[in-house]
């Protein structure tokens, strides 16, 4: 097993150099990020540190939809979990209630990061920018800072979540950043695992299941894009398997659900299980492209243009899916352990409809879906 000092020395031999656009000046077009891994001069002999336990884990983005599932799963499997959380008015008490420890830090302030990495064996980075945040700051600059900090402190495994087919759609800023971070991480000298995700099941509840039960409008597109959704609990299970298995070290793996679904198929499934007809409004792909072209010329609408670019890819007939046989073998998992979308939705609708029946409620009583 590599020691922390030897990994720090390896990191010094492969210092990544990345050229990125400057975000301070006004811009008309967005230049793609460019990753170049260059060999640096050998570092001085690293000092021998105290060995860290393989069960010591840091989760970045622990309060998010996926991050909290990773924390819960890791605790259940006996890991000592530390969570990097931003200072907030409403502290993440639930993480401590579960048994994790929390350390305050701000991803946009590199000087606040090192303390969280002390005594850590494995880092799982599940952080991503919220809609109101600067994507470049969180999904690119902060990732670089975290990877540099981890490499300099001898972290022995770094797990990063990316997006399926990001290398094929560099015109989309977020996907371009994800691919750039992948390349940066590979050049860091650390043992890494990149898990490319297709899509989560959880957002389908608020996006389709609830509006259909509430007889509200749902949005679709006139395309046949398909996504192999995964339950975040299954993603957490696969993540912890990747942390345990040597076969997953220094690998880029796509995690996909048992079957890929189009938006229309998701809507039909919700209609069937909910016993209600959906009020669907379709957005033509050409409209998405035209709107993106209009907004990208204005500095204050750049984030909106970025999100429309991602929506454009999602609505372009791409299939976000991948064969999973080899991945299951590397993770030492049985495919039957993975929840299908039908099973996930059936469980949700059975619970909601049972509750409505018990209280004599109607489907429009949205309080039951919060």
C-alpha positions, 0 to 999 in steps of 0.5 A: 500500500502506498504511503501518504509521503510516496503519493505526495512525491508522485503528485509533485512529479505530475503537476497539472497546468490548466489554461482557462478563460478569465471570468472578470472581463466581458466576453462575447463567446466562451472559450473552452477550458484547455487541460495540459498535464506537464511534468514538473521538477522532482520535489524534495524528499517528502517527510514521513507522516502518520499513517491514516486509517483506510476508513477515514473519509472526507465527503465534499458536498455532503448536504446535496442529494447524492452527498448525503446518501454517500455519507449515510452509506459510508457510516453504515459500512463503518467509515469514519466520515468527515464532511466539509460544509460551508458556514451557514445560518442553518447548520447541517445538524442531520450529518452530526446526528447520523454520526459524521463530523463536520468541518467548516470550509468554503470551496471558493476560499482555498485557504479554508480547505487544508484543515478538512483533509488532515488525517484523511485516506479517501476523498469523495467529491460530490459538490456542484454549483447550485442554480444561484452560484457561479458554475465556473467558481464551483465546478472548475476553480474549486475542483482544482483547489481541492485536487491540489490540496488533496495531492499535496497532503497525500490523499490515497484515493480521490473519487470524483463525479462527472457526467456521461459523455462529457468529452463529446459535448465540450460546447456545454460549459458544465460538461466541458468543466467536468471533462477538464477536471477528469484530466486534471485529476488524472495528472495529479499523481493520486489514485483516483476513480471517476464515476460518470453519472447518467441521471438520478431518479429523485428529480423525476418525482418533483419534475413529473410525478408530483405535477401529474398528481397535482394536475399541473403542467409538465414540460417535455421535448419533441425528441427521443433522448433516453437516460438510464436513471439511477437511485442515488442510494444505488450510486452511493452503494457503487461509490463505496464499492469503488472505494474498497476495490483495487479494480476501481483504482485509476478508472473512469466508469459510467454508472447507468441504471438497468434501462434507459427512458425517454421523457415521454416514457417517464411521463407514461409510467407516472400516468399509469402508476398515479392513475392520472393524465398528464398535462404535457407542454412540449418545447421544440429543440429548435426553440432551445437552440434559438433561445441559447443563441440569443442569450449568449450575447449578453454578459448577465444572461451567460449562466442562463445560456450555459444551462440552456446549452446543457438542456439542448444536449439533453434534448438532442436524441443522445442516449445517456446509458452504458453497458454495466457488466464490466463495471459490476464485475469491477465493483464486485456487485450483483446487478439485481441489487440495483433499483429499476425506475419502475420499482422506484416509482411504484414505491413512491406512488404506493406510499403517496396514494396510501396516505391520501386514502388514509386521510381522505385527501385529493391529489391536488393536496400538494402538502403530501408531496413536499 
